[in-house]
Amino acid sequence: MRLILFIAIVILTGTAGDLAVSHAMKQIGHVSPITPSAIFRFLALAFQMVWLWIGIALMATGFFSLLALLSWADVSLVVPATALSYVAGALGAKFLLNEHVTPARWAGVLLVCLGVALISMS
């Protein structure tokens, strides 16, 4: 039960962190032109975004949970199981960030699910 709980924590917090940082970066926009002063202004704006800090905290939680998980579970099980973050990422991009996810990407998500299912059978 502890294994499943920590895999879920790693997947959900890591993916939520990615989505939060992506949301923050989309609000800021891109750096143009790419000059030292423009990069400095971009970074100054980025570090003022609450969503960036939320994303960093969530990703850190996911990372430290992954470290704990690797301390008691086999890496051959943990790494493939955490690949489910690709599924969570595609779902979050579609339904939270309103991004267009192509059929080819959904097919890739399905293949990831099949691969995780094969690994978990052992």
Beta strands, then each sheet from edge to edge (+ up, - down):
end
